[in-house]
Amino acid sequence: MSVGTASQSKQAARALALAESLQARFVLALERLGGEDFISSEWLRDDGLHGGGRRFGIADGNLLARASVNVSQVHYDDIPERKLDSSSAISTIVHPQHPCAPSVHIHISWTELKSGPGYWRLMADLNPSQPNSEQTERFLECLRQAAPGEFDEAVPQGDRYFFIPALGRHRGVAHFYLENFNTGDFEGDLALAQRVGEATIDSYVQLLGEAVGAASVPSETERATQLAYHTLYLFQVLTLDRGTTAGLLIHNQNDMGVLGSLPPKVDKNLLASWRSRMEAPQDRLLDKLLAALPNHGVCTIDGATKQKLANAVRTHYQAHPDALDLQASGNRVPPTMGNHK
């Protein structure tokens, strides 16, 4: 990665190489499917002294309404007192234009601490606004084949992580998540991460192509359902997602990349209607998010709005650090989930 300096860790170098290979695989497949080129952009951590990243994105395309495929590596080889040694990751989200085509989220990262072993974080989840049971099962089956020994652990963890207690429902229909994963065999775990990444990318591209190929002109009902789902997606990302919050709190040098997962449009009135379901102080976080959105009704999430949303999340958790305990976790059953199940 020619973006900033690289970590001195050999394991971090291997993880970064994997992330870059998955990025190239996904971008090429989506460009071939949609016939439109992604735009590359870069960011630097402390002017490149502590790494950086490269993002390939597209907005308002014929096939994709919003897509972001990010690879980054941040490291602190020169700061012994920092707990984090390095973090190497690919994080990607695709939101298609057609409401009957599913969105997808993939995150694969390797984190090393100055003391203790490193760990993997493997996530893959299918996010349709109009669920299709056959697509859901095919997506899960590709993950079952890629990780047969870990599948029965990863799916319940994913179900817990992507559950939204305030709304009593999940974000997405198929969830795979391994949190703090390390078997002690780096080569074996690296191979697992590669299988999961490649299988998810290939499966999703196939599902996306089939969905778009079979789709008719979307109805107003389908578009309204997609808008409501995108609103739920933004709600989950900005009020529950630990990775997003951590990325915003650690530094402000890649806010556009951290919020690359946000959909293109949301329904502000629907978002506001969920405030009464939130516990304190998260109801105040939602107030800040609403204030960052323009107008009422349908809001476009452009770069300026993303920056306001990033600042809203950052200032909220700086004022209420204990609220971080209310965020999602794959190893904890959220309140009300037992009843939901």
C-alpha positions in Angstrom: 0.0 0.0 0.0 1.6 3.2 -1.2 -0.6 5.3 1.1 1.5 6.5 4.0 4.0 4.3 5.8 3.4 0.6 6.5 3.5 -1.3 9.7 6.8 -3.2 10.6 4.8 -6.2 11.6 5.0 -9.2 9.2 1.5 -10.4 10.2 0.1 -6.9 9.5 1.8 -7.0 6.1 0.1 -10.3 5.3 -3.3 -9.0 6.5 -2.9 -5.8 4.4 -2.0 -7.9 1.3 -5.2 -9.9 1.8 -7.3 -6.8 2.2 -5.9 -5.3 -1.0 -6.5 -8.5 -2.9 -10.1 -8.6 -1.8 -10.6 -4.9 -2.6 -9.3 -5.5 -6.2 -11.5 -8.6 -6.6 -14.7 -6.8 -5.4 -14.1 -3.5 -7.3 -13.3 -5.4 -10.6 -16.4 -7.6 -10.3 -18.7 -4.7 -9.6 -17.2 -2.6 -12.4 -17.7 -5.5 -14.9 -21.3 -6.0 -13.7 -22.3 -2.3 -13.7 -20.1 -1.1 -16.6 -19.0 1.9 -14.6 -15.6 2.8 -13.0 -15.1 3.3 -9.3 -13.3 6.5 -8.2 -10.2 6.1 -6.1 -9.4 8.4 -3.2 -6.8 8.3 -0.4 -6.4 9.5 3.1 -3.4 9.7 5.5 -3.1 9.2 9.2 -0.9 12.0 10.6 0.3 13.0 7.1 1.2 9.3 6.4 3.4 8.9 9.4 1.0 6.3 10.9 -0.4 4.9 7.7 -3.6 5.6 5.8 -5.8 4.1 3.3 -7.3 3.9 -0.2 -11.1 3.9 -0.9 -12.8 3.0 -4.2 -16.3 4.4 -4.4 -19.2 5.2 -6.6 -22.4 7.2 -6.1 -25.5 7.6 -8.2 -24.5 5.0 -10.8 -26.8 3.1 -13.0 -26.4 -0.1 -11.0 -25.2 1.2 -7.6 -26.7 4.1 -5.6 -23.7 4.1 -3.2 -20.7 1.8 -2.9 -17.5 2.1 -0.9 -14.7 -0.4 -0.8 -12.1 0.8 1.8 -8.7 -0.6 2.7 -6.6 0.9 5.5 -3.7 0.3 7.7 -3.0 2.4 10.8 0.1 1.7 13.0 2.0 3.2 15.9 5.4 1.5 15.6 7.0 4.7 16.9 4.8 5.3 19.9 5.6 2.6 22.5 3.0 3.8 25.0 0.1 3.3 22.5 -1.8 0.1 23.2 -2.6 -0.4 19.5 0.3 -1.6 17.4 -1.5 -1.8 14.1 -4.9 -2.4 12.5 -5.3 -3.6 8.9 -8.7 -3.8 7.4 -11.1 -3.9 4.4 -14.5 -2.5 5.0 -17.1 -2.3 2.3 -20.8 -1.6 1.7 -22.8 -1.7 -1.5 -26.3 -0.1 -1.8 -27.8 -0.9 -5.3 -30.2 1.5 -7.1 -32.9 -1.1 -7.6 -35.0 -1.7 -4.4 -35.3 -5.4 -5.1 -31.5 -5.8 -5.2 -29.9 -6.4 -1.8 -27.2 -4.4 -0.1 -24.1 -6.1 1.4 -21.6 -5.3 4.1 -18.2 -7.0 4.5 -15.5 -6.2 7.1 -12.3 -8.2 7.6 -9.6 -6.8 9.9 -6.5 -7.9 11.7 -5.6 -5.9 14.9 -2.3 -6.2 16.8 -1.8 -4.8 20.3 1.6 -3.9 21.8 1.0 -6.6 24.4 -0.8 -9.9 23.8 -1.9 -11.7 20.7 -3.6 -10.1 17.7 -7.1 -10.9 16.6 -9.4 -11.0 13.5 -12.8 -9.5 13.1 -14.7 -11.1 10.3 -18.1 -9.8 9.3 -20.5 -10.5 6.3 -24.1 -9.6 6.2 -26.8 -9.4 3.5 -29.1 -6.4 3.7 -32.2 -6.5 1.4 -35.0 -4.0 1.7 -37.2 -6.7 0.1 -36.1 -10.0 1.6 -35.8 -13.1 -0.6 -35.6 -16.4 1.2 -33.8 -18.1 -1.6 -31.1 -15.4 -1.8 -30.7 -15.5 2.0 -30.1 -19.2 2.1 -27.6 -19.1 -0.8 -25.7 -16.3 0.9 -25.6 -18.3 4.2 -24.6 -21.5 2.4 -21.6 -19.8 0.8 -20.4 -18.8 4.3 -21.2 -22.3 5.6 -18.9 -23.7 3.0 -16.2 -21.1 3.5 -16.2 -21.6 7.3 -17.7 -24.9 8.2 -16.0 -25.1 11.6 -16.9 -21.5 12.6 -20.3 -21.1 11.0 -22.4 -22.2 14.0 -20.5 -19.7 16.2 -20.5 -16.8 13.7 -24.2 -16.7 12.8 -25.5 -16.3 16.4 -22.8 -13.7 17.1 -23.9 -11.9 13.9 -27.6 -12.1 14.9 -26.7 -10.5 18.3 -24.5 -7.8 16.8 -27.0 -6.7 14.2 -30.1 -6.7 16.4 -31.6 -3.3 17.1 -33.2 -3.4 20.6 -35.1 -0.1 20.2 -36.9 -1.4 17.1 -37.1 -5.1 18.1 -35.6 -6.3 14.7 -32.4 -7.0 12.9 -30.5 -5.0 10.3 -30.3 -7.5 7.5 -31.4 -11.1 7.1 -28.1 -13.1 7.1 -25.3 -12.3 9.6 -21.9 -13.8 10.0 -19.6 -12.4 12.6 -16.4 -13.6 14.4 -15.3 -11.2 17.1 -11.8 -11.2 18.6 -11.0 -14.3 16.7 -7.6 -16.0 17.0 -7.1 -19.8 17.1 -3.3 -19.4 17.7 -2.6 -20.5 14.1 -2.1 -17.3 12.1 -1.7 -19.0 8.7 -4.9 -21.0 9.3 -6.8 -17.9 10.4 -5.5 -15.9 7.5 -6.7 -18.6 5.1 -10.1 -18.6 6.8 -10.3 -14.8 6.4 -9.5 -15.2 2.7 -12.1 -17.9 2.1 -14.8 -15.8 3.9 -13.9 -12.7 2.0 -13.7 -14.3 -1.5 -16.9 -16.4 -0.9 -18.9 -13.5 0.2 -17.8 -11.2 -2.6 -18.4 -13.9 -5.3 -21.8 -14.9 -3.8 -23.0 -11.3 -3.5 -22.0 -10.3 -7.1 -23.9 -13.3 -8.4 -27.0 -12.5 -6.4 -26.8 -8.8 -7.4 -26.5 -9.7 -11.1 -29.5 -12.1 -10.9 -31.6 -9.6 -8.9 -31.0 -6.8 -11.3 -31.5 -9.0 -14.4 -34.8 -10.3 -13.2 -36.1 -6.9 -11.8 -38.9 -4.9 -13.4 -39.4 -1.2 -13.1 -39.7 -0.6 -9.3 -43.1 0.3 -7.9 -43.6 3.3 -5.5 -44.2 0.8 -2.7 -40.9 -0.9 -3.4 -39.1 2.4 -3.4 -40.8 3.5 -0.2 -39.8 0.2 1.4 -36.2 0.7 0.3 -36.2 4.3 1.8 -37.5 3.0 5.1 -34.9 0.3 5.2 -32.1 2.7 4.4 -33.3 4.8 7.3 -33.1 1.8 9.6 -29.6 1.1 8.2 -28.4 4.6 9.1 -30.0 4.4 12.5 -28.2 1.1 13.3 -24.8 2.3 12.0 -24.8 5.6 13.9 -26.3 4.5 17.2 -25.1 0.9 17.6 -22.1 0.0 15.4 -18.9 -0.2 17.4 -16.6 -0.1 14.5 -18.1 3.1 13.1 -18.0 4.8 16.5 -14.4 3.7 17.2 -13.3 5.0 13.8 -14.8 8.4 14.5 -13.5 8.7 18.0 -9.9 7.7 17.4 -9.3 10.4 14.8 -11.1 12.7 12.4 -8.9 12.1 9.4 -11.1 9.7 7.5 -14.7 10.6 8.4 -15.8 10.1 4.8 -14.4 6.6 4.7 -15.7 5.6 8.1 -19.2 6.8 7.1 -18.9 5.2 3.6 -21.6 2.7 4.6 -24.3 5.2 4.9 -27.1 4.9 2.3 -27.8 7.8 -0.2 -31.2 8.9 1.2 -33.2 8.5 4.4 -36.6 9.5 5.7 -36.0 12.0 8.5 -39.6 11.9 9.8 -39.4 8.1 10.2 -36.0 8.4 12.0 -37.5 11.0 14.3 -40.4 8.7 15.1 -38.0 6.2 16.8 -36.8 8.7 19.4 -39.4 7.7 22.1 -38.1 4.1 21.9 -34.5 5.0 22.9 -33.1 5.0 26.4 -31.1 7.9 27.7 -28.6 9.2 26.7 -29.0 7.7 23.2 -32.2 9.7 22.7 -29.9 12.7 22.8 -27.6 11.2 20.2 -30.6 10.8 17.9 -31.5 14.5 18.5 -28.0 15.4 17.3 -28.3 13.2 14.3 -31.6 14.7 13.4 -30.2 18.2 13.7 -27.4 17.2 11.3 -29.8 16.2 8.6 -31.2 18.8 6.2 -34.9 19.6 6.0 -37.7 17.2 6.8 -38.9 14.2 4.8 -36.4 12.7 2.4 -32.8 13.7 3.1 -29.8 13.2 0.9 -26.7 12.0 2.7 -24.0 14.0 0.9 -20.4 14.7 2.0 -21.4 17.8 4.0 -24.1 15.9 5.8 -21.7 13.0 6.6 -19.3 15.4 8.2 -22.1 16.8 10.4 -23.2 13.3 11.4 -19.6 12.3 12.2 -19.2 15.4 14.4 -22.6 14.6 16.1 -21.5 11.0 17.0 -18.1 12.2 18.2 -19.3 15.0 20.5 -22.0 12.7 21.9 -19.6 10.0 23.1 -17.1 12.5 24.3 -19.8 13.9 26.5 -21.3 10.4 27.4 -18.4 7.8 27.3 -20.5 5.4 29.4 -22.9 5.2 26.5 -20.3 3.1 24.6 -21.5 0.2 26.7 -24.9 0.4 25.0 -23.4 -0.4 21.6 -23.7 -3.7 19.8 -21.6 -6.7 20.6 -21.4 -10.2 19.2 -20.8 -11.7 22.6 -23.6 -10.1 24.5 -27.4 -10.7 24.2 -29.0 -7.2 23.9 -32.1 -6.3 26.0 -35.4 -7.6 24.5 -33.6 -9.9 22.1 -34.6 -13.0 24.0 -38.2 -12.1 23.7 -37.7 -11.3 20.0 -36.3 -14.7 19.3 
